[in-house]
Amino acid sequence: MTDEMCKKDIRGLLKTFGVMADEAIVGHIAKNPGVNSLNFKVTLEDITEYEDSSIEKLNLEITKSVNCN
């Protein structure tokens, strides 16, 4: 896979996640109008089945508070 194709696939993955996450969060806030603040944890986990067991899998975790007022 070329570097450009790889970057395009990564951007597509992140865009899809962003759209779906936005819809889910906005829907959650609409269903729970009394919520003032939300605390989120987003995890990116590499679930690739590598043949070489010495390859370290990617794991990224981000936490963030969102003010809903």
Wavefront OBJ file of the C-alpha trace (Angstrom):
o trace
v 0.000 0.000 0.000
v 1.378 3.386 -0.913
v 1.881 6.038 1.733
v -0.811 8.199 0.117
v -3.338 5.342 0.086
v -2.536 4.551 3.715
v -3.085 8.168 4.773
v -6.363 8.281 2.826
v -7.571 5.127 4.606
v -6.564 6.561 7.994
v -8.404 9.829 7.295
v -11.470 7.835 6.195
v -11.401 5.793 9.394
v -11.087 8.891 11.575
v -13.773 10.796 9.650
v -16.209 7.885 9.971
v -15.476 7.600 13.687
v -15.857 11.360 14.152
v -19.238 11.487 12.431
v -20.575 8.448 14.295
v -19.238 9.642 17.653
v -20.704 13.122 17.128
v -24.127 11.682 16.333
v -23.991 9.367 19.357
v -22.899 12.118 21.755
v -25.435 14.668 20.487
v -28.179 12.022 20.736
v -27.085 11.116 24.259
v -27.184 14.766 25.346
v -30.649 15.194 23.766
v -31.956 12.172 25.707
v -30.410 13.444 28.949
v -30.930 17.226 28.957
v -30.060 17.560 32.647
v -26.474 16.434 32.102
v -24.032 19.328 32.552
v -20.764 17.557 31.840
v -19.682 14.293 30.263
v -16.397 12.438 30.715
v -15.200 10.370 27.772
v -12.493 7.858 27.087
v -11.696 7.055 23.466
v -9.560 3.990 22.830
v -7.837 3.025 19.589
v -6.833 -0.627 19.717
v -4.936 -2.493 17.018
v -6.719 -5.832 16.541
v -4.517 -6.991 13.668
v -3.472 -10.650 13.807
v 0.264 -10.352 13.154
v 2.246 -13.425 12.132
v 5.283 -11.972 13.919
v 4.471 -11.986 17.652
v 7.265 -9.496 18.346
v 5.334 -6.684 16.634
v 3.988 -4.311 19.255
v 0.306 -3.532 18.737
v -0.887 0.068 18.690
v -2.949 1.138 21.675
v -3.977 4.769 22.231
v -6.290 6.097 24.925
v -7.568 9.665 25.200
v -9.757 11.062 27.981
v -11.640 14.343 27.773
v -14.429 16.144 29.601
v -17.167 17.816 27.568
v -19.171 20.736 28.975
v -22.814 20.429 27.888
v -24.068 23.831 29.037
l 1 2 3 4 5 6 7 8 9 10 11 12 13 14 15 16 17 18 19 20 21 22 23 24 25 26 27 28 29 30 31 32 33 34 35 36 37 38 39 40 41 42 43 44 45 46 47 48 49 50 51 52 53 54 55 56 57 58 59 60 61 62 63 64 65 66 67 68 69
